C-alpha cells in the first residue's frame, strides 16, 4: 500500500461517514417534523 492508496481509502471512508451523518441528521429532522404533526 502506497501513501496514495492509503489517502484514497481514507477519503473514501471519510466520505461514507460524512454521508451517513447527513442521512442520520435528515432522518432526525424528518422524525421531528412528523412528531410535530
N, C-alpha and C positions, 0 to 999 in steps of 0.2 A: 504493500500500500504506500503510494507516494503521498506527499503533502497535498497535492491537488485532489487526489481521490478522497482523502480524509476531509478536506474542507467541503468537497461536494456533498459527501454524505452528511456532514454536519448541517449544512444549509438545507439539505433535503429534509432531515428530521426536524429542524427548526421551523421550516415552513409548514410541516404537518402539525406540529404542536401549536403553531400560531392559528392555523385554520381550525383546529379542534377547539381552541379557546374562543374563537369567533363564533363557532356553532353553539358552544355552551352558552355564551352571552346572549345570542339570538334566541335560543330556546327559553332562557330565563326571562327575557323581556316578553316573549310571546305568552308564556305561562302567567306572568304578572298581569298582562292585559286581559287574559281570559278570566283571571281571578277577579279583576275589577268589574267585568261584566257579570 
